[in-house]
Amino acid sequence: MATNTSREYDSVIAVCRSLFLKKTKDYGTAWRILRLSSITDQLFIKAQRIRTLEEKKISKVGEGIIPEYIGIINYCIIAMLQADLTDADPNEMDPDAVEILFDTKVKETKELMMAKNHDYGEAWRDMRISSLTDLILMKIFRVKQIEDNQGTTIASEGVNANYQDMLNYAVFALIKMDVK
């Protein structure tokens, strides 16, 4: 098992966190208005765009794959935050409080990644980036189905675990693309 995974993970998250916090200062917490289904659709748009760019190899709007993976990571965190927040929580939140919540969700998700990496032997390192994209899309479709079933599941681990997996797959893709 590669001993630098934790450091690489933290490096990718630092890039995402920096952008998230800058946007929080620019826009506030406007994302609080989004329903979970809308966040899922945003994740779908980003993952589908990555897949299209992987297949077509050309971007006509100038932004490439890396910003979309960063967006997936940040939208997964937004989804996990929204799932925990209630209508009683304010729409406009203090940036310092948002930073703490962001870090908490990352910590939980990284701990899950480290446990799975132990059990799976870092199999993701031998995967193609396009397979990580496909896994993210599959997880999005799973979440959409759970949402369509009003959150009722029979054997599923639920939406939060899917958001965590998507976040981790996006981090793996950015590690493989050497984003720091």
C-alpha positions as CSV (number, residue, x, y, z in Angstrom):
1,M,0.0,0.0,0.0
2,A,1.3,3.4,-0.9
3,T,2.3,5.3,2.2
4,N,1.7,8.8,0.6
5,T,-2.1,8.4,0.1
6,S,-3.0,10.4,3.1
7,R,-0.7,13.2,2.1
8,E,-1.9,13.1,-1.5
9,Y,-5.5,13.1,-0.3
10,D,-4.9,16.1,1.9
11,S,-3.2,18.0,-0.9
12,V,-6.2,17.5,-3.3
13,I,-8.6,18.4,-0.5
14,A,-6.6,21.6,0.2
15,V,-7.2,22.7,-3.4
16,C,-10.9,22.0,-3.1
17,R,-11.2,23.5,0.3
18,S,-9.5,26.7,-0.7
19,L,-11.9,27.2,-3.7
20,F,-14.9,26.3,-1.5
21,L,-14.0,28.8,1.2
22,K,-13.3,31.6,-1.4
23,K,-16.7,31.0,-3.0
24,T,-18.3,31.0,0.4
25,K,-16.8,34.5,1.0
26,D,-17.9,35.6,-2.5
27,Y,-21.4,34.1,-2.6
28,G,-22.2,33.3,1.0
29,T,-24.1,30.0,1.5
30,A,-26.5,30.4,-1.4
31,W,-26.3,26.6,-1.8
32,R,-28.5,26.3,1.3
33,I,-31.5,27.0,-1.0
34,L,-30.8,23.8,-3.0
35,R,-32.8,20.6,-2.3
36,L,-30.7,17.4,-2.2
37,S,-32.2,16.4,-5.6
38,S,-30.9,19.6,-7.1
39,I,-27.4,18.9,-5.7
40,T,-27.6,15.4,-7.1
41,D,-28.4,16.9,-10.5
42,Q,-25.5,19.2,-10.3
43,L,-23.3,16.2,-9.5
44,F,-24.7,14.5,-12.6
45,I,-24.0,17.5,-14.8
46,K,-20.4,17.6,-13.7
47,A,-19.8,13.9,-14.0
48,Q,-21.5,13.7,-17.4
49,R,-19.4,16.6,-18.6
50,I,-16.2,14.8,-17.5
51,R,-17.4,11.7,-19.4
52,T,-18.1,13.7,-22.5
53,L,-14.7,15.4,-22.3
54,E,-13.0,12.0,-21.8
55,E,-14.7,10.7,-24.9
56,K,-14.5,13.8,-27.2
57,K,-11.0,15.0,-25.9
58,I,-12.0,18.6,-26.7
59,S,-13.6,21.3,-24.6
60,K,-15.4,24.1,-26.3
61,V,-15.9,26.2,-23.2
62,G,-12.3,26.2,-22.1
63,E,-12.6,24.4,-18.7
64,G,-11.3,20.9,-18.5
65,I,-11.8,17.9,-16.4
66,I,-10.0,19.0,-13.3
67,P,-12.4,21.8,-12.3
68,E,-15.3,19.4,-12.7
69,Y,-13.8,16.8,-10.3
70,I,-13.1,19.6,-7.9
71,G,-16.8,20.6,-8.3
72,I,-17.9,17.1,-7.6
73,I,-15.9,17.0,-4.3
74,N,-17.3,20.3,-3.2
75,Y,-20.9,19.5,-4.2
76,C,-20.6,16.2,-2.3
77,I,-19.7,18.1,0.8
78,I,-22.6,20.5,0.2
79,A,-24.9,17.5,-0.1
80,M,-23.7,16.0,3.1
81,L,-24.0,19.4,4.9
82,Q,-27.5,19.9,3.5
83,A,-28.5,16.4,4.6
84,D,-27.5,17.3,8.2
85,L,-28.9,20.9,8.2
86,T,-32.6,21.6,8.8
87,D,-35.0,24.3,7.8
88,A,-34.4,25.7,11.3
89,D,-30.8,26.4,10.4
90,P,-30.1,29.7,8.8
91,N,-29.7,30.0,5.0
92,E,-26.8,32.4,5.5
93,M,-24.1,30.8,7.6
94,D,-21.0,32.3,9.0
95,P,-18.0,31.3,6.8
96,D,-16.0,30.2,9.9
97,A,-18.8,27.8,10.8
98,V,-19.0,26.5,7.3
99,E,-15.2,25.9,7.3
100,I,-15.6,23.8,10.5
101,L,-18.4,21.8,8.9
102,F,-16.4,21.3,5.7
103,D,-13.5,20.0,7.7
104,T,-15.7,17.6,9.7
105,K,-17.2,16.1,6.5
106,V,-13.8,15.7,5.0
107,K,-12.4,14.0,8.1
108,E,-15.3,11.5,8.2
109,T,-14.9,10.8,4.5
110,K,-11.1,10.4,4.6
111,E,-11.5,8.0,7.5
112,L,-13.8,5.9,5.4
113,M,-11.3,6.0,2.5
114,M,-8.5,4.9,4.7
115,A,-10.5,1.9,6.0
116,K,-11.6,0.9,2.5
117,N,-8.0,1.4,1.1
118,H,-6.8,-1.0,3.8
119,D,-9.4,-3.6,2.8
120,Y,-9.1,-3.1,-1.0
121,G,-5.4,-2.7,-1.1
122,E,-5.6,0.7,-3.0
123,A,-7.0,-1.0,-6.1
124,W,-8.0,2.5,-7.4
125,R,-4.3,3.1,-8.2
126,D,-4.6,0.5,-11.0
127,M,-7.9,1.8,-12.3
128,R,-8.4,4.1,-15.3
129,I,-9.6,7.6,-14.5
130,S,-12.5,6.9,-16.9
131,S,-13.6,4.1,-14.6
132,L,-13.6,6.4,-11.6
133,T,-15.9,8.7,-13.7
134,D,-18.2,5.8,-14.5
135,L,-18.3,4.8,-10.8
136,I,-19.3,8.4,-9.9
137,L,-22.1,8.3,-12.5
138,M,-23.3,5.0,-11.1
139,K,-23.4,6.3,-7.6
140,I,-25.3,9.4,-8.8
141,F,-27.9,7.1,-10.4
142,R,-28.1,5.2,-7.1
143,V,-28.7,8.4,-5.2
144,K,-31.3,9.5,-7.7
145,Q,-33.2,6.3,-7.2
146,I,-33.0,6.6,-3.4
147,E,-34.3,10.1,-3.7
148,D,-37.1,9.0,-6.0
149,N,-38.0,6.4,-3.4
150,Q,-38.2,9.2,-0.7
151,G,-35.1,7.8,1.0
152,T,-36.5,4.3,1.6
153,T,-34.0,1.6,1.0
154,I,-34.0,-2.2,1.5
155,A,-30.3,-3.1,1.4
156,S,-28.6,0.1,0.5
157,E,-26.2,2.0,2.7
158,G,-28.1,5.3,1.9
159,V,-27.2,8.5,0.2
160,N,-24.5,9.7,2.6
161,A,-22.3,6.7,1.9
162,N,-22.8,7.3,-1.8
163,Y,-21.7,11.0,-1.5
164,Q,-18.6,9.9,0.4
165,D,-17.8,7.3,-2.2
166,M,-18.2,9.9,-5.0
167,L,-16.0,12.4,-3.2
168,N,-13.3,9.7,-2.7
169,Y,-13.5,8.6,-6.3
170,A,-13.0,12.2,-7.4
171,V,-10.1,12.6,-5.0
172,F,-8.5,9.5,-6.5
173,A,-8.9,10.9,-10.0
174,L,-7.3,14.1,-9.1
175,I,-4.4,12.3,-7.3
176,K,-3.9,10.3,-10.5
177,M,-3.9,13.5,-12.5
178,D,-1.3,14.9,-10.0
179,V,-3.4,17.8,-8.8
180,K,-1.7,19.5,-5.8
